[in-house]
Amino acid sequence: MEDGRTIVVALDGSHHSDYAFDWYLNNSKRDGDNVVIVTCFDKHHGHHHGHGSGDVHETTTKLQADIDSHKSQADEFKEKLRLAGVKGDVVASAGKPGEVVVHVASERNASMIICGSRGHGALRRTIMGSISSYIVHHSIIPVVVCRNKSHHDPANEHHNKHH
């Protein structure tokens, strides 16, 4: 068995997920930790596959652009680990983000999952679902859902509007 804990941090490049990584660094980081950053894209999200043969080239081109963008993002996450002085790696995968995060955490025998929250309201969460909610409800290990207070504090929003 390796020394230290394995921590899965779900990142998607948003400021919400960046906050989750920063929360790990400031509140949970221990010497010897192995951090597995999980990032994924839903390969069907945003692509409407037509029935004509002309759509195949367009769809293939868009999918390749998504893959290239995803690889670039994974490289940025590797650099984030290096700059923070944290041992770990990046798992970049296609699929439903919540399912991928829970699967990787199980596969790596992680001690904890850390993810961000976009702070969607109850109605939108009910209609669209929530990645963080999926992780909380399907993970068998502790999950920390990080919400950046500055993005959700009505007093701060009021302050920002008037100053």
Secondary structure in CASP SS format (residue, H / E / C, confidence):
PFRMAT SS
TARGET T0000
AUTHOR 0000-0000-0000
METHOD secondary structure of the structure
MODEL  1
M C 1.00
E C 1.00
D C 1.00
G C 1.00
R C 1.00
T E 1.00
I E 1.00
V E 1.00
V E 1.00
A E 1.00
L C 1.00
D C 1.00
G C 1.00
S C 1.00
H H 1.00
H H 1.00
S H 1.00
D H 1.00
Y H 1.00
A H 1.00
F H 1.00
D H 1.00
W H 1.00
Y H 1.00
L H 1.00
N H 1.00
N H 1.00
S H 1.00
K C 1.00
R C 1.00
D C 1.00
G C 1.00
D C 1.00
N E 1.00
V E 1.00
V E 1.00
I E 1.00
V E 1.00
T E 1.00
C E 1.00
F E 1.00
D C 1.00
K C 1.00
H C 1.00
H C 1.00
G C 1.00
H C 1.00
H C 1.00
H C 1.00
G C 1.00
H C 1.00
G C 1.00
S C 1.00
G H 1.00
D H 1.00
V H 1.00
H H 1.00
E H 1.00
T H 1.00
T H 1.00
T H 1.00
K H 1.00
L H 1.00
Q H 1.00
A H 1.00
D H 1.00
I H 1.00
D H 1.00
S H 1.00
H H 1.00
K H 1.00
S H 1.00
Q H 1.00
A H 1.00
D H 1.00
E H 1.00
F H 1.00
K H 1.00
E H 1.00
K H 1.00
L H 1.00
R H 1.00
L H 1.00
A H 1.00
G C 1.00
V C 1.00
K E 1.00
G E 1.00
D E 1.00
V E 1.00
V E 1.00
A E 1.00
S E 1.00
A E 1.00
G C 1.00
K C 1.00
P H 1.00
G H 1.00
E H 1.00
V H 1.00
V H 1.00
V H 1.00
H H 1.00
V H 1.00
A H 1.00
S H 1.00
E H 1.00
R C 1.00
N C 1.00
A C 1.00
S C 1.00
M E 1.00
I E 1.00
I E 1.00
C E 1.00
G E 1.00
S C 1.00
R C 1.00
G C 1.00
H C 1.00
G C 1.00
A H 1.00
L H 1.00
R H 1.00
R H 1.00
T H 1.00
I H 1.00
M H 1.00
G C 1.00
S C 1.00
I H 1.00
S H 1.00
S H 1.00
Y H 1.00
I H 1.00
V H 1.00
H H 1.00
H H 1.00
S C 1.00
I C 1.00
I C 1.00
P C 1.00
V E 1.00
V E 1.00
V E 1.00
C E 1.00
R C 1.00
N C 1.00
K H 1.00
S H 1.00
H H 1.00
H C 1.00
D C 1.00
P H 1.00
A H 1.00
N H 1.00
E H 1.00
H H 1.00
H H 1.00
N H 1.00
K H 1.00
H H 1.00
H C 1.00
END
